[in-house]
């Protein structure tokens, strides 16, 4: 009846999926067929495809870029990769 596999969810159209929340069931708001498993984890299954520490680093990086604090975007303390 159910699966938590984003790979399985990516193999069928969203009309064939039900997301249960308590007693309510809904169809995902966006198409699932052919989508990336990590994207389905984040958007449909409301789970993270990244470890918590990595997710925090990505959030800090994205916030810094969105706010124009490009020097702070180096939140992991890594040197920038030189262009090829």
C-alpha positions in Angstrom: 0.0 0.0 0.0 2.7 2.5 0.9 6.3 3.2 0.2 8.8 5.8 1.4 11.0 5.3 -1.6 11.5 8.4 -3.7 12.8 6.2 -6.5 9.4 4.4 -6.6 7.6 7.8 -6.4 9.7 9.0 -9.4 8.5 6.1 -11.5 4.8 6.9 -11.4 2.7 10.0 -12.1 1.6 12.0 -9.1 -2.1 11.1 -9.7 -1.1 7.5 -8.5 0.5 8.7 -5.2 -1.3 9.6 -2.0 0.5 11.4 0.8 -1.1 10.7 4.2 -1.1 13.2 7.0 -3.0 11.8 9.9 -6.4 10.8 8.5 -6.2 13.0 5.4 -4.7 11.9 2.1 -3.6 14.2 -0.8 -2.0 14.0 -4.2 1.4 15.7 -4.5 1.1 19.3 -5.7 3.8 18.7 -8.4 4.5 16.0 -10.9 6.6 13.2 -9.6 7.2 11.0 -12.6 10.8 11.4 -13.9 11.9 13.7 -11.1 15.1 13.4 -9.1 14.8 11.3 -6.0 16.4 14.0 -3.8 13.9 16.5 -5.0 11.0 14.1 -4.2 12.4 13.6 -0.8 12.5 17.3 -0.1 9.2 18.4 -1.7 6.8 15.4 -1.6 8.0 13.3 1.3 9.1 16.4 3.4 12.4 14.8 4.3 16.0 15.9 3.7 18.3 14.2 1.3 21.3 15.7 3.1 22.7 15.1 6.6 21.6 17.8 9.1 25.0 19.5 9.3 25.3 19.7 5.5 21.7 21.1 5.3 22.6 23.9 7.7 25.7 24.8 5.7 23.7 24.9 2.5 21.0 27.1 4.2 23.7 29.5 5.5 25.3 29.7 2.1 22.0 30.3 0.3 21.0 33.0 2.8 24.4 34.8 2.4 24.1 34.7 -1.4 20.4 35.9 -1.3 21.4 38.8 1.0 24.4 39.8 -1.2 27.0 38.8 1.4 29.2 37.0 -1.0 32.2 37.0 1.2 30.1 35.2 3.9 28.9 32.7 1.4 32.1 30.8 2.0 30.4 29.4 5.1 32.2 26.0 5.1 35.6 27.7 5.3 36.6 26.3 1.9 38.8 28.2 -0.6 37.0 29.0 -3.8 37.7 26.8 -6.7 39.6 28.6 -9.5 37.9 28.7 -12.9 39.1 26.3 -15.5 
